[in-house]
Amino acid sequence: MNKKILTDREQEVFELLVNNKTTNEISKILQISEKTVRNHISNAIQKLGVKGRAQAVIELLKLGELTI
């Protein structure tokens, strides 16, 4: 069974990140605060055990959680 690593919301945030959206743009698109966007990113980084957004994206691509 293939369990997803990210919540649906974290997934949405990272899909927008890989499409070169800024934290501000993501907050407007998803109608959430920038702080909430940063929290989603931070939670995903912790789950993945990586050191930043870029590494998180690379790891999610490797795991097949994200596609470009």
Backbone atoms as SQL, in Angstrom:
CREATE TABLE atoms (id INTEGER PRIMARY KEY, chain TEXT, resi INTEGER, resn TEXT, atom TEXT, x REAL, y REAL, z REAL);
INSERT INTO atoms VALUES
  (1, 'A', 1, 'MET', 'N', 0.849, -1.194, 0.000),
  (2, 'A', 1, 'MET', 'CA', 0.000, 0.000, 0.000),
  (3, 'A', 1, 'MET', 'C', 0.883, 1.241, 0.000),
  (4, 'A', 2, 'ASN', 'N', 0.558, 2.168, -0.854),
  (5, 'A', 2, 'ASN', 'CA', 1.375, 3.374, -1.004),
  (6, 'A', 2, 'ASN', 'C', 0.756, 4.529, -0.227),
  (7, 'A', 3, 'LYS', 'N', 1.265, 4.759, 0.979),
  (8, 'A', 3, 'LYS', 'CA', 0.718, 5.827, 1.820),
  (9, 'A', 3, 'LYS', 'C', 1.348, 7.161, 1.443),
  (10, 'A', 4, 'LYS', 'N', 0.505, 8.161, 1.300),
  (11, 'A', 4, 'LYS', 'CA', 1.011, 9.486, 0.967),
  (12, 'A', 4, 'LYS', 'C', 1.762, 10.075, 2.161),
  (13, 'A', 5, 'ILE', 'N', 2.817, 10.792, 1.852),
  (14, 'A', 5, 'ILE', 'CA', 3.622, 11.445, 2.885),
  (15, 'A', 5, 'ILE', 'C', 2.970, 12.762, 3.298),
  (16, 'A', 6, 'LEU', 'N', 2.526, 13.509, 2.305),
  (17, 'A', 6, 'LEU', 'CA', 1.986, 14.846, 2.558),
  (18, 'A', 6, 'LEU', 'C', 0.475, 14.822, 2.732),
  (19, 'A', 7, 'THR', 'N', -0.010, 15.804, 3.485),
  (20, 'A', 7, 'THR', 'CA', -1.453, 16.015, 3.529),
  (21, 'A', 7, 'THR', 'C', -1.867, 16.596, 2.179),
  (22, 'A', 8, 'ASP', 'N', -3.159, 16.602, 1.914),
  (23, 'A', 8, 'ASP', 'CA', -3.638, 17.168, 0.643),
  (24, 'A', 8, 'ASP', 'C', -3.209, 18.626, 0.509),
  (25, 'A', 9, 'ARG', 'N', -3.287, 19.377, 1.603),
  (26, 'A', 9, 'ARG', 'CA', -2.939, 20.805, 1.565),
  (27, 'A', 9, 'ARG', 'C', -1.447, 20.996, 1.321),
  (28, 'A', 10, 'GLU', 'N', -0.613, 20.201, 2.004),
  (29, 'A', 10, 'GLU', 'CA', 0.834, 20.289, 1.783),
  (30, 'A', 10, 'GLU', 'C', 1.152, 19.967, 0.322),
  (31, 'A', 11, 'GLN', 'N', 0.449, 18.982, -0.211),
  (32, 'A', 11, 'GLN', 'CA', 0.618, 18.595, -1.613),
  (33, 'A', 11, 'GLN', 'C', 0.294, 19.781, -2.532),
  (34, 'A', 12, 'GLU', 'N', -0.820, 20.445, -2.261),
  (35, 'A', 12, 'GLU', 'CA', -1.203, 21.612, -3.070),
  (36, 'A', 12, 'GLU', 'C', -0.127, 22.695, -3.019),
  (37, 'A', 13, 'VAL', 'N', 0.387, 22.949, -1.823),
  (38, 'A', 13, 'VAL', 'CA', 1.421, 23.978, -1.644),
  (39, 'A', 13, 'VAL', 'C', 2.659, 23.626, -2.464),
  (40, 'A', 14, 'PHE', 'N', 3.108, 22.376, -2.379),
  (41, 'A', 14, 'PHE', 'CA', 4.320, 21.990, -3.107),
  (42, 'A', 14, 'PHE', 'C', 4.109, 21.948, -4.615),
  (43, 'A', 15, 'GLU', 'N', 2.898, 21.597, -5.051),
  (44, 'A', 15, 'GLU', 'CA', 2.630, 21.637, -6.494),
  (45, 'A', 15, 'GLU', 'C', 2.741, 23.070, -7.008),
  (46, 'A', 16, 'LEU', 'N', 2.306, 24.027, -6.214),
  (47, 'A', 16, 'LEU', 'CA', 2.441, 25.429, -6.608),
  (48, 'A', 16, 'LEU', 'C', 3.897, 25.883, -6.525),
  (49, 'A', 17, 'LEU', 'N', 4.617, 25.398, -5.511),
  (50, 'A', 17, 'LEU', 'CA', 6.042, 25.744, -5.380),
  (51, 'A', 17, 'LEU', 'C', 6.833, 25.292, -6.604),
  (52, 'A', 18, 'VAL', 'N', 6.597, 24.068, -7.058),
  (53, 'A', 18, 'VAL', 'CA', 7.361, 23.584, -8.222),
  (54, 'A', 18, 'VAL', 'C', 6.966, 24.325, -9.497),
  (55, 'A', 19, 'ASN', 'N', 5.848, 25.024, -9.449),
  (56, 'A', 19, 'ASN', 'CA', 5.449, 25.864, -10.577),
  (57, 'A', 19, 'ASN', 'C', 5.879, 27.320, -10.372),
  (58, 'A', 20, 'ASN', 'N', 6.918, 27.493, -9.560),
  (59, 'A', 20, 'ASN', 'CA', 7.562, 28.794, -9.336),
  (60, 'A', 20, 'ASN', 'C', 6.666, 29.852, -8.699),
  (61, 'A', 21, 'LYS', 'N', 5.697, 29.415, -7.900),
  (62, 'A', 21, 'LYS', 'CA', 4.852, 30.374, -7.178),
  (63, 'A', 21, 'LYS', 'C', 5.552, 30.763, -5.877),
  (64, 'A', 22, 'THR', 'N', 5.408, 32.026, -5.509),
  (65, 'A', 22, 'THR', 'CA', 5.993, 32.506, -4.250),
  (66, 'A', 22, 'THR', 'C', 5.041, 32.178, -3.105),
  (67, 'A', 23, 'THR', 'N', 5.543, 32.325, -1.887),
  (68, 'A', 23, 'THR', 'CA', 4.709, 32.116, -0.701),
  (69, 'A', 23, 'THR', 'C', 3.480, 33.018, -0.771),
  (70, 'A', 24, 'ASN', 'N', 3.697, 34.250, -1.184),
  (71, 'A', 24, 'ASN', 'CA', 2.598, 35.214, -1.294),
  (72, 'A', 24, 'ASN', 'C', 1.572, 34.769, -2.336),
  (73, 'A', 25, 'GLU', 'N', 2.052, 34.340, -3.486),
  (74, 'A', 25, 'GLU', 'CA', 1.139, 33.886, -4.544),
  (75, 'A', 25, 'GLU', 'C', 0.356, 32.649, -4.108),
  (76, 'A', 26, 'ILE', 'N', 1.050, 31.721, -3.445),
  (77, 'A', 26, 'ILE', 'CA', 0.393, 30.502, -2.964),
  (78, 'A', 26, 'ILE', 'C', -0.705, 30.849, -1.968),
  (79, 'A', 27, 'SER', 'N', -0.411, 31.790, -1.068),
  (80, 'A', 27, 'SER', 'CA', -1.408, 32.177, -0.061),
  (81, 'A', 27, 'SER', 'C', -2.660, 32.751, -0.724),
  (82, 'A', 28, 'LYS', 'N', -2.468, 33.520, -1.793),
  (83, 'A', 28, 'LYS', 'CA', -3.616, 34.104, -2.505),
  (84, 'A', 28, 'LYS', 'C', -4.401, 33.037, -3.261),
  (85, 'A', 29, 'ILE', 'N', -3.693, 32.137, -3.930),
  (86, 'A', 29, 'ILE', 'CA', -4.351, 31.082, -4.712),
  (87, 'A', 29, 'ILE', 'C', -5.177, 30.167, -3.798),
  (88, 'A', 30, 'LEU', 'N', -4.584, 29.772, -2.661),
  (89, 'A', 30, 'LEU', 'CA', -5.264, 28.828, -1.760),
  (90, 'A', 30, 'LEU', 'C', -6.131, 29.538, -0.721),
  (91, 'A', 31, 'GLN', 'N', -6.081, 30.860, -0.722),
  (92, 'A', 31, 'GLN', 'CA', -6.847, 31.688, 0.225),
  (93, 'A', 31, 'GLN', 'C', -6.545, 31.327, 1.684),
  (94, 'A', 32, 'ILE', 'N', -5.242, 31.239, 1.966),
  (95, 'A', 32, 'ILE', 'CA', -4.747, 31.028, 3.327),
  (96, 'A', 32, 'ILE', 'C', -3.643, 32.049, 3.584),
  (97, 'A', 33, 'SER', 'N', -3.270, 32.243, 4.830),
  (98, 'A', 33, 'SER', 'CA', -2.238, 33.234, 5.132),
  (99, 'A', 33, 'SER', 'C', -0.854, 32.731, 4.706),
  (100, 'A', 34, 'GLU', 'N', 0.061, 33.682, 4.527),
  (101, 'A', 34, 'GLU', 'CA', 1.438, 33.311, 4.191),
  (102, 'A', 34, 'GLU', 'C', 2.047, 32.464, 5.301),
  (103, 'A', 35, 'LYS', 'N', 1.698, 32.773, 6.530),
  (104, 'A', 35, 'LYS', 'CA', 2.212, 31.991, 7.667),
  (105, 'A', 35, 'LYS', 'C', 1.754, 30.536, 7.557),
  (106, 'A', 36, 'THR', 'N', 0.516, 30.337, 7.177),
  (107, 'A', 36, 'THR', 'CA', -0.001, 28.972, 7.012),
  (108, 'A', 36, 'THR', 'C', 0.736, 28.253, 5.887),
  (109, 'A', 37, 'VAL', 'N', 1.021, 28.963, 4.798),
  (110, 'A', 37, 'VAL', 'CA', 1.796, 28.381, 3.693),
  (111, 'A', 37, 'VAL', 'C', 3.162, 27.934, 4.223),
  (112, 'A', 38, 'ARG', 'N', 3.821, 28.829, 4.969),
  (113, 'A', 38, 'ARG', 'CA', 5.142, 28.495, 5.524),
  (114, 'A', 38, 'ARG', 'C', 5.056, 27.314, 6.497),
  (115, 'A', 39, 'ASN', 'N', 3.972, 27.244, 7.266),
  (116, 'A', 39, 'ASN', 'CA', 3.787, 26.114, 8.182),
  (117, 'A', 39, 'ASN', 'C', 3.662, 24.800, 7.417),
  (118, 'A', 40, 'HIS', 'N', 2.897, 24.802, 6.338),
  (119, 'A', 40, 'HIS', 'CA', 2.746, 23.590, 5.520),
  (120, 'A', 40, 'HIS', 'C', 4.101, 23.154, 4.965),
  (121, 'A', 41, 'ILE', 'N', 4.873, 24.119, 4.486),
  (122, 'A', 41, 'ILE', 'CA', 6.195, 23.816, 3.929),
  (123, 'A', 41, 'ILE', 'C', 7.103, 23.255, 5.027),
  (124, 'A', 42, 'SER', 'N', 7.084, 23.914, 6.173),
  (125, 'A', 42, 'SER', 'CA', 7.904, 23.491, 7.310),
  (126, 'A', 42, 'SER', 'C', 7.534, 22.075, 7.772),
  (127, 'A', 43, 'ASN', 'N', 6.246, 21.790, 7.842),
  (128, 'A', 43, 'ASN', 'CA', 5.793, 20.452, 8.256),
  (129, 'A', 43, 'ASN', 'C', 6.289, 19.391, 7.281),
  (130, 'A', 44, 'ALA', 'N', 6.198, 19.686, 6.004),
  (131, 'A', 44, 'ALA', 'CA', 6.650, 18.735, 4.984),
  (132, 'A', 44, 'ALA', 'C', 8.160, 18.520, 5.072),
  (133, 'A', 45, 'ILE', 'N', 8.903, 19.598, 5.286),
  (134, 'A', 45, 'ILE', 'CA', 10.363, 19.505, 5.414),
  (135, 'A', 45, 'ILE', 'C', 10.724, 18.600, 6.597),
  (136, 'A', 46, 'GLN', 'N', 10.014, 18.771, 7.704),
  (137, 'A', 46, 'GLN', 'CA', 10.259, 17.925, 8.887),
  (138, 'A', 46, 'GLN', 'C', 9.937, 16.467, 8.599),
  (139, 'A', 47, 'LYS', 'N', 8.814, 16.207, 7.963),
  (140, 'A', 47, 'LYS', 'CA', 8.418, 14.829, 7.645),
  (141, 'A', 47, 'LYS', 'C', 9.461, 14.144, 6.780),
  (142, 'A', 48, 'LEU', 'N', 10.034, 14.913, 5.845),
  (143, 'A', 48, 'LEU', 'CA', 10.994, 14.357, 4.896),
  (144, 'A', 48, 'LEU', 'C', 12.407, 14.292, 5.461),
  (145, 'A', 49, 'GLY', 'N', 12.652, 15.026, 6.532),
  (146, 'A', 49, 'GLY', 'CA', 13.979, 15.038, 7.136),
  (147, 'A', 49, 'GLY', 'C', 15.017, 15.725, 6.265),
  (148, 'A', 50, 'VAL', 'N', 14.601, 16.785, 5.578),
  (149, 'A', 50, 'VAL', 'CA', 15.518, 17.521, 4.705),
  (150, 'A', 50, 'VAL', 'C', 15.742, 18.925, 5.254),
  (151, 'A', 51, 'LYS', 'N', 16.585, 19.696, 4.556),
  (152, 'A', 51, 'LYS', 'CA', 17.007, 20.992, 5.098),
  (153, 'A', 51, 'LYS', 'C', 16.526, 22.203, 4.305),
  (154, 'A', 52, 'GLY', 'N', 15.381, 22.121, 3.690),
  (155, 'A', 52, 'GLY', 'CA', 14.893, 23.292, 2.975),
  (156, 'A', 52, 'GLY', 'C', 13.922, 22.924, 1.872),
  (157, 'A', 53, 'ARG', 'N', 13.333, 23.966, 1.307),
  (158, 'A', 53, 'ARG', 'CA', 12.313, 23.786, 0.263),
  (159, 'A', 53, 'ARG', 'C', 12.849, 23.017, -0.926),
  (160, 'A', 54, 'ALA', 'N', 14.025, 23.426, -1.394),
  (161, 'A', 54, 'ALA', 'CA', 14.588, 22.806, -2.591),
  (162, 'A', 54, 'ALA', 'C', 14.819, 21.315, -2.372),
  (163, 'A', 55, 'GLN', 'N', 15.410, 20.962, -1.241),
  (164, 'A', 55, 'GLN', 'CA', 15.644, 19.547, -0.937),
  (165, 'A', 55, 'GLN', 'C', 14.325, 18.797, -0.794),
  (166, 'A', 56, 'ALA', 'N', 13.335, 19.449, -0.204),
  (167, 'A', 56, 'ALA', 'CA', 12.019, 18.825, -0.050),
  (168, 'A', 56, 'ALA', 'C', 11.426, 18.511, -1.421),
  (169, 'A', 57, 'VAL', 'N', 11.524, 19.465, -2.342),
  (170, 'A', 57, 'VAL', 'CA', 10.993, 19.256, -3.698),
  (171, 'A', 57, 'VAL', 'C', 11.717, 18.083, -4.368),
  (172, 'A', 58, 'ILE', 'N', 13.041, 18.058, -4.259),
  (173, 'A', 58, 'ILE', 'CA', 13.832, 16.975, -4.868),
  (174, 'A', 58, 'ILE', 'C', 13.401, 15.622, -4.299),
  (175, 'A', 59, 'GLU', 'N', 13.267, 15.562, -2.991),
  (176, 'A', 59, 'GLU', 'CA', 12.877, 14.313, -2.325),
  (177, 'A', 59, 'GLU', 'C', 11.469, 13.883, -2.750),
  (178, 'A', 60, 'LEU', 'N', 10.555, 14.831, -2.820),
  (179, 'A', 60, 'LEU', 'CA', 9.179, 14.512, -3.221),
  (180, 'A', 60, 'LEU', 'C', 9.117, 14.033, -4.669),
  (181, 'A', 61, 'LEU', 'N', 9.970, 14.600, -5.519),
  (182, 'A', 61, 'LEU', 'CA', 10.039, 14.141, -6.910),
  (183, 'A', 61, 'LEU', 'C', 10.575, 12.709, -6.953),
  (184, 'A', 62, 'LYS', 'N', 11.631, 12.437, -6.183),
  (185, 'A', 62, 'LYS', 'CA', 12.211, 11.091, -6.130),
  (186, 'A', 62, 'LYS', 'C', 11.193, 10.070, -5.658),
  (187, 'A', 63, 'LEU', 'N', 10.390, 10.456, -4.673),
  (188, 'A', 63, 'LEU', 'CA', 9.401, 9.554, -4.086),
  (189, 'A', 63, 'LEU', 'C', 8.134, 9.431, -4.932),
  (190, 'A', 64, 'GLY', 'N', 8.070, 10.231, -5.988),
  (191, 'A', 64, 'GLY', 'CA', 6.899, 10.193, -6.851),
  (192, 'A', 64, 'GLY', 'C', 5.688, 10.924, -6.271),
  (193, 'A', 65, 'GLU', 'N', 5.925, 11.737, -5.250),
  (194, 'A', 65, 'GLU', 'CA', 4.838, 12.497, -4.623),
  (195, 'A', 65, 'GLU', 'C', 4.507, 13.759, -5.420),
  (196, 'A', 66, 'LEU', 'N', 5.485, 14.196, -6.225),
  (197, 'A', 66, 'LEU', 'CA', 5.307, 15.400, -7.040),
  (198, 'A', 66, 'LEU', 'C', 5.720, 15.083, -8.466),
  (199, 'A', 67, 'THR', 'N', 5.082, 15.760, -9.398),
  (200, 'A', 67, 'THR', 'CA', 5.524, 15.665, -10.791),
  (201, 'A', 67, 'THR', 'C', 5.681, 17.092, -11.313),
  (202, 'A', 68, 'ILE', 'N', 6.594, 17.243, -12.245),
  (203, 'A', 68, 'ILE', 'CA', 6.826, 18.582, -12.792),
  (204, 'A', 68, 'ILE', 'C', 6.048, 18.722, -14.087);
